[in-house]
Amino acid sequence: MPRRPAKQAHRQQGRGERRKLLAQAEAERIRLTAAADAERMASEAAILKQNPLLINKIVAERLSDKLQIMMVPADGKFFFTNDVLRGMGAPGHVSQAEDVEGDGRHPQ
């Protein structure tokens, strides 16, 4: 009978060691995840610093999954929707397309 308590003590020691190893593995997983998140956030910050208008795009994408987004140049030069949006209801408005087709001068 003296062997039974020794076996039981050995099992409990094994269980304690197992718990310790699981806790260490979990702590290492948390450290690795945190380091990866920090690296990703630093990368995103650098990208957003270079292109601040991406924030508007991200917000628009999150508003709806059915929303379609079109990125256009900030100056809008020779972009046809600028003429459409600006020219709606503007009497005597000459669009960029008309300007390019003509001699390059606006009518006086």
Beta strands, then each sheet from edge to edge (+ up, - down):
end
